[in-house]
Amino acid sequence: MTATLKDCLARDAQDPLRPLRDQFTLPAGVIYLDGNSLGVCPRATPARVAEVVTRQWGQDLIRSWNTAGWFDWPRTVGDKIGRLIGARPGQTAATDSTSVNLFKVLSLAMRLQEGRDPQRRTLLSERSNFPTDLYIAEALCRDRGWTLRLVDAADLTASLGPDTGLVLLTHVNYRTGAMHDLGAVTAAVHGAGALMVWDLAHSAGAVPVDLNGADADFAVGCGYKYLNGGPGAPAFAWLNPRHADRLGDDLWQPLAGWWGHAAPFAFTPEYRPAPGIQRFLCGTPPIVSLAALDCGVDTVLAAEAFGGMAALRAKSLALTDLFIELVEARCAGHGLVLATPRAHRQRGSQVCLARDHGAYAIVQALIARGVVGDFRAGDAQQPDILRFGFTPLTLGFADVWHAAEQLRQVLESDEWQRPEFQRAHAVT
C-alpha cells in the first residue's frame, strides 16, 4: 500500500536525524529538492561571514592572515572535507573551482602516466559525464597529443585497453543519479595499467566515499552542492599519498602559483613546488568564501553525532525510495519514466524522471508551487530530465509526500502548459 501523509509524519517524528534540520535557514512554504545543485544556507553562515568581513578584515586587516589563521584555511577546511571522503589529514585542499582543480589534476596525472608508459595516451570517460569535465579533458588532450574516448557507462571496463592512460568519471552521474562502484572501478582501471581520477561533485556529503580504501589516484569535488558552502564556493582536490611521495621538484601542476610554492613568502624568482596536496594551491585563497564553506562542511560533520555518513545515506535511500514509490503510484499515466537506478548500491542522493516533452515547464510549475527541483535538457540520445535532489540534513518524509502530491496536481491539471511556464530562464 502506498504511504500516506500520516505515515510520513510518523516517520518524521521518529527520525533521529531530525535535529540536524535546525542548522539551516529554510524559507517558509518551500520544499527544496535542489541541494544537489546548490545547498541550503546554514544558520551560522551569515554571522561567520560578517565576522570575517567586519572584524577580521575590517578591524584586523592584513594581520588576520596570521591572527585569524587565514593562511591555513585551504588546508584546515580541506581536512574537514577529507573526513567525508575517506581522506587523512594533509591529503585534501579546499581551493579554486572544480573545473580549475580538474585541469590541474588531469595535467599532473597525464605527466605521471607519460613517465610510466608513454604509449598510454588515451583518456577514457563516460559519454554522459558532466560536460565541464569533458571540456577540460578535451582541451588537455588536444594540447598534450592524447585521445579522448567517450563510452557508455555499461561499456567502461570492457573499453580499457593497452592505450588507456587515464580514466575520468563522476562518481554519481549528474543527469541520472546513477552511482559507480568506486572501489571496483578503480581496481579495474589499475588492473589495466591506468590511473583513476574521480569527480565527487555529487558525492561529497551525500554518499559514503572512501578514497584511500579504494586506492584512487586523484579526486576533485564541489563545495556548493551537498557541502552547503554557498554559490560559487571553493571546490576541493585530493591526492593519493603514494603519488605525493613521488612528486619531486620536476613534477608540477600547470598553474604554478605562489600559494603552491614551498615558501610563498620567500619571494624567490624561481618556482619550487610545495610538497603533496599543498602544490595544488595556486593564487591567494578566497577567504570570505572559505569561511562560508567551513560553515557548510560543519553542518554535514554534525551528523557524526548521529551515525555520520552511514546514517545520512540510510535516510537518503529511504527518502528517494519513498519519492519513487509515490510518483509511480500517484503520477502514473503521465509519461514519467524513472531514469535513476532502483538498486541502492547504484543510486546517489537524487531521483531523475525522464519525459518526452514538457519536462522544463513541469519543473517551472512545481517551482511556482514551492517545490524546487531542476531540469536537464536531453538530446538525440538522451531524454529531458526532471531532477530532484534529496538532502537528508534538511528534508523530511512529509516533504517528500507533499512534493509528489504537488507533482500529481501539476500533471493532472495540465497546469504546466500555461504560457508563463514555457519561457526559458538563463539557469535551468
Secondary structure, 3 states (H helix, E strand, C coil): CCCCHHHHHHHHHCCCCHHHHHHECCCCCCEECCCCCCCCCECHHHHHHHHHHHHHHCCCHHHHHHHCCHHHHHHHHHHHHHCCCCCCCCCEEECCCHHHHHHHHHHHHHHHHHHHCCCCCEEEEECCCCHHHHHHHHHHHHHHCCEEEEECHHHCHHHCCCCEEEEEEECECCCCCEECCHHHHHHHHHHCCCEEEEECCCCCCCCCCCHHHHCCCEEEECCCCCCCCCCCCCCEEEECHHHHCCCCCCCCCCCCCHHHECCHHHCCCCCCECCHHHHHCCCCCCHHHHHHHHHHHHHHHHHHHHCHHHHHHHHHHHHHHHHHHHHHHHCCCCCCEECCCCCHHHECCEEEEEECCCHHHHHHHHHHCCEECEEECCCCCCCEEEEEECCCCCCCHHHHHHHHHHHHHHHHHCHHHCHHHCCCCCCC
